[in-house]
Amino acid sequence: MRKLKTASAFLLFFSLFLSPSSANRAFAAPPTAAEMERELRKENELIKEGEQQEKKPIPPIDMALVKGGCYKMGDFIGEGDDDERPVHEVCLTDFYMQTTEVTQDLFEAVMGYNPSKYKDPKKPVTGVSWHGATAFIKKLNEEKKGFYRLPTEAEWEYAARSGGKDDMWAGTRNEGQLDDYAWFGDNSDGDLHQVKQKKPNALGLYDMSGNAWEWTEDYFDFDYYQVSPRKDPYGPDMSYWKVIRGGSYVEDPYKIRTTFRYAVESPSRLRNVGFRLAE
């Protein structure tokens, strides 16, 4: 079954993510225009309220250089879902990836508000939609004169796999070591955790498996891997959904794999979805 989710079915979100097998999921209908408009209106209200608040100094942003190269993107183990196949070669140019997810203190310093349910300045910001994430990036670039952006799906997987290695989880291919690298359903006590509490992968990137799902730049298409270009793919031109990657603190090991893909519509503001920066 295709891995799709709508903002109008928040409870369905948890039943989908907590189900043992994506193959048995029912998927919901696309969100209505009214539902999308309502979510965007809520987001814009928060942004406007934040603009009235006194801003704090922007904390340092640690970025790691990811040297470009070619790799086999997708279900290289042969145990994933249909949308992770076919495995296909992708070649990427150099880019930078933030070593952690965007934290609540960084988000609040730029936007003037904190949408997270689990408030802690050093935890990832969550409860922010794809539109909210891009609004944050726009303001951050204005403040820092930078070129920050969301990573593409291909960049995200390449970085999570430490430069395209055969790592089933970020930092390891051994499930027995997963507790050292990720917060997930077995060890999180049902809570989001501060960044950098687990080991990083070989590129120095933390929490790319588990803790919080991460928005990417790409639209989601279940069959995109069949037509993906080889050089710096940017995803399909349009769909109802955006790709999120990495899994979260409530998932099992299967769903925090480096090749696992999920689709959420862009206005959704969910308590276990955040993002990290690329450049």
Wavefront OBJ file of the C-alpha trace (Angstrom):
o trace
v 0.000 0.000 0.000
v 1.134 3.503 -0.666
v 2.404 5.424 2.309
v 0.212 8.524 2.372
v -1.284 10.544 5.185
v -3.636 13.524 5.498
v -3.786 16.378 7.961
v -7.496 15.758 8.488
v -6.782 12.333 9.994
v -4.383 13.066 12.852
v -5.307 9.867 14.698
v -4.724 7.907 11.523
v -1.172 9.229 11.571
v -0.383 7.256 14.717
v -2.186 4.119 13.552
v -0.179 4.204 10.329
v 3.182 4.782 11.960
v 2.596 2.235 14.708
v 1.327 -0.518 12.419
v 3.739 -3.456 12.069
v 3.751 -3.526 8.292
v 3.370 -0.785 5.724
v 2.093 -3.405 3.292
v -1.180 -3.664 5.234
v -1.854 0.073 5.633
v -5.000 1.706 4.441
v -4.299 5.154 3.083
v -6.507 8.180 3.376
v -7.864 10.420 0.643
v -6.021 13.603 -0.326
v -6.791 16.596 1.910
v -9.519 18.926 0.781
v -8.756 22.481 -0.226
v -10.568 23.698 2.911
v -8.432 21.509 5.175
v -5.208 22.673 3.575
v -6.303 26.297 3.781
v -7.172 25.897 7.469
v -3.761 24.437 8.299
v -1.949 27.147 6.363
v -4.012 29.821 8.105
v -3.020 28.440 11.524
v 0.623 28.439 10.473
v 0.440 32.013 9.198
v -1.166 33.161 12.437
v 1.720 31.695 14.418
v 4.236 33.345 12.104
v 2.538 36.733 12.475
v 2.422 36.393 16.265
v 6.107 35.485 16.272
v 6.978 38.598 14.308
v 5.733 40.709 17.217
v 8.044 39.018 19.725
v 11.484 40.218 20.682
v 14.023 38.041 18.914
v 16.903 36.303 20.674
v 20.436 35.943 19.262
v 20.632 33.180 16.679
v 22.695 30.283 18.070
v 25.521 28.753 16.008
v 24.542 26.416 13.175
v 26.920 23.500 12.722
v 27.104 22.249 9.137
v 29.113 19.281 7.870
v 30.554 19.058 4.359
v 29.177 16.065 2.480
v 31.449 15.232 -0.437
v 29.499 14.363 -3.521
v 29.596 11.035 -5.279
v 27.509 8.261 -6.777
v 25.595 5.625 -4.835
v 22.838 3.061 -5.182
v 19.760 4.784 -3.759
v 16.921 2.693 -2.388
v 16.354 -0.720 -0.853
v 19.870 -2.137 -1.212
v 19.116 -4.872 1.365
v 16.024 -6.157 -0.433
v 13.770 -6.048 2.634
v 12.031 -2.710 2.119
v 8.781 -1.496 0.570
v 7.878 -1.242 -3.094
v 8.368 2.536 -3.155
v 12.029 2.024 -2.155
v 12.617 0.233 -5.452
v 14.080 -0.063 -7.971
v 17.514 0.579 -6.525
v 19.035 3.134 -8.889
v 22.296 5.019 -9.216
v 22.268 8.645 -8.119
v 25.205 11.048 -8.392
v 25.317 14.155 -6.192
v 27.493 17.241 -6.117
v 29.047 18.447 -2.841
v 26.678 19.926 -0.271
v 26.480 20.755 3.423
v 24.146 19.112 5.932
v 23.301 20.378 9.415
v 24.786 18.057 12.028
v 21.551 18.078 14.065
v 17.904 18.699 13.440
v 16.878 22.338 13.825
v 16.476 22.839 17.559
v 13.721 24.746 19.301
v 16.068 27.498 20.451
v 17.266 28.083 16.885
v 13.738 28.088 15.476
v 12.434 30.454 18.157
v 15.380 32.834 17.741
v 14.480 33.249 14.073
v 10.678 32.997 14.157
v 9.757 34.321 17.614
v 7.594 31.329 18.556
v 7.995 27.651 19.401
v 5.348 25.275 17.980
v 6.674 22.149 19.717
v 4.575 20.115 22.127
v 7.630 18.780 23.986
v 9.278 22.079 24.822
v 13.014 22.054 25.461
v 15.481 24.404 23.735
v 17.816 21.548 22.788
v 15.171 19.201 21.437
v 14.303 19.263 17.734
v 11.574 21.698 16.799
v 8.440 19.776 15.808
v 4.845 20.722 15.122
v 6.062 22.752 12.158
v 4.726 22.181 8.658
v 6.751 22.076 5.462
v 5.542 25.614 4.809
v 6.631 26.667 8.290
v 10.046 25.121 7.737
v 10.520 26.989 4.470
v 9.327 30.243 6.078
v 11.966 29.715 8.774
v 14.645 29.124 6.140
v 13.679 32.268 4.252
v 13.971 34.399 7.396
v 17.193 32.691 8.459
v 18.767 33.422 5.079
v 17.702 37.059 5.355
v 19.280 37.322 8.806
v 22.477 35.385 8.072
v 22.856 36.240 4.376
v 23.040 32.506 3.819
v 21.897 29.899 1.326
v 20.210 27.412 3.623
v 17.503 25.099 2.271
v 15.899 21.728 2.885
v 17.845 18.710 1.625
v 16.569 16.776 -1.337
v 15.474 13.225 -0.659
v 18.535 11.885 -2.489
v 20.860 14.124 -0.442
v 19.173 13.098 2.785
v 19.608 9.368 2.140
v 23.198 9.788 0.906
v 24.116 11.735 4.045
v 22.264 9.363 6.386
v 24.193 6.478 4.841
v 27.503 8.289 5.516
v 28.104 9.029 1.848
v 26.080 6.227 0.301
v 27.431 3.316 2.334
v 25.317 0.221 2.923
v 24.134 1.415 6.342
v 20.622 0.222 7.113
v 20.407 2.809 9.905
v 22.339 6.059 10.207
v 25.666 5.038 11.721
v 25.304 1.254 11.628
v 24.126 -1.764 9.660
v 23.857 -3.845 12.857
v 20.473 -3.761 14.575
v 22.157 -4.808 17.819
v 23.965 -1.431 17.834
v 20.895 0.640 17.032
v 20.374 1.758 20.627
v 23.726 3.569 20.425
v 22.674 5.664 17.428
v 18.942 6.322 17.562
v 15.945 7.214 19.716
v 13.072 4.992 18.649
v 10.131 3.084 20.091
v 12.252 0.623 22.073
v 14.318 3.158 24.036
v 12.684 6.621 23.914
v 10.068 6.168 26.665
v 7.620 7.732 24.235
v 9.332 11.124 24.284
v 11.383 13.361 22.024
v 14.984 13.786 23.187
v 17.631 16.487 23.040
v 19.900 16.379 20.014
v 23.400 14.857 20.140
v 22.597 12.357 22.888
v 23.388 9.379 20.646
v 26.402 8.585 18.474
v 26.653 10.335 15.098
v 27.156 8.547 11.816
v 30.518 8.567 10.029
v 29.878 12.094 8.683
v 29.233 13.499 12.160
v 25.463 13.748 11.659
v 23.243 13.055 14.664
v 19.721 11.587 14.889
v 19.225 10.924 11.212
v 17.537 7.715 12.285
v 14.848 8.260 14.906
v 13.997 11.118 17.300
v 12.049 13.263 14.783
v 10.992 12.731 11.178
v 12.559 15.288 8.837
v 10.994 17.205 5.966
v 12.794 17.102 2.642
v 12.418 19.370 -0.354
v 10.899 16.695 -2.595
v 7.308 15.987 -3.492
v 6.366 12.346 -2.939
v 5.579 9.973 -5.790
v 5.310 6.270 -5.004
v 6.787 5.340 -8.417
v 9.414 8.092 -8.691
v 12.387 5.737 -8.410
v 11.379 4.227 -11.751
v 12.019 7.531 -13.543
v 14.449 9.377 -11.253
v 17.282 11.115 -13.105
v 20.813 10.049 -12.251
v 22.287 13.509 -11.597
v 21.118 15.526 -8.552
v 17.447 14.442 -8.622
v 14.947 16.915 -7.163
v 11.876 14.712 -7.050
v 8.638 14.871 -9.061
v 7.198 18.164 -10.214
v 4.039 18.035 -8.104
v 1.929 15.894 -5.790
v -0.266 16.296 -2.695
v 2.551 15.189 -0.400
v 6.103 15.973 0.637
v 8.646 13.328 1.606
v 9.680 12.910 5.229
v 12.617 10.735 6.217
v 14.344 9.171 9.205
v 11.542 8.005 11.478
v 10.912 9.199 15.021
v 10.889 8.283 18.680
v 7.722 6.155 18.352
v 8.791 3.976 15.409
v 10.151 0.454 15.243
v 13.542 -0.283 13.619
v 11.935 -0.954 10.240
v 10.611 2.595 9.900
v 13.822 4.365 10.930
v 15.857 2.688 8.190
v 17.890 4.994 5.934
v 15.892 3.992 2.848
v 12.389 4.178 4.364
v 10.158 6.847 2.780
v 6.937 8.405 4.018
v 4.563 11.023 2.601
v 2.835 13.829 4.521
v 0.964 16.745 3.016
v 2.852 19.991 3.371
v 0.452 21.916 5.692
v 0.602 19.191 8.392
v 1.987 20.201 11.779
v 2.778 16.963 13.617
v 4.364 16.447 17.010
v 7.105 14.125 15.741
v 8.065 15.837 12.464
v 10.882 18.389 12.280
v 13.646 19.171 9.796
v 17.342 19.874 9.329
v 19.121 22.292 7.032
v 21.178 21.721 3.920
v 23.274 24.239 2.018
l 1 2 3 4 5 6 7 8 9 10 11 12 13 14 15 16 17 18 19 20 21 22 23 24 25 26 27 28 29 30 31 32 33 34 35 36 37 38 39 40 41 42 43 44 45 46 47 48 49 50 51 52 53 54 55 56 57 58 59 60 61 62 63 64 65 66 67 68 69 70 71 72 73 74 75 76 77 78 79 80 81 82 83 84 85 86 87 88 89 90 91 92 93 94 95 96 97 98 99 100 101 102 103 104 105 106 107 108 109 110 111 112 113 114 115 116 117 118 119 120 121 122 123 124 125 126 127 128 129 130 131 132 133 134 135 136 137 138 139 140 141 142 143 144 145 146 147 148 149 150 151 152 153 154 155 156 157 158 159 160 161 162 163 164 165 166 167 168 169 170 171 172 173 174 175 176 177 178 179 180 181 182 183 184 185 186 187 188 189 190 191 192 193 194 195 196 197 198 199 200 201 202 203 204 205 206 207 208 209 210 211 212 213 214 215 216 217 218 219 220 221 222 223 224 225 226 227 228 229 230 231 232 233 234 235 236 237 238 239 240 241 242 243 244 245 246 247 248 249 250 251 252 253 254 255 256 257 258 259 260 261 262 263 264 265 266 267 268 269 270 271 272 273 274 275 276 277 278 279
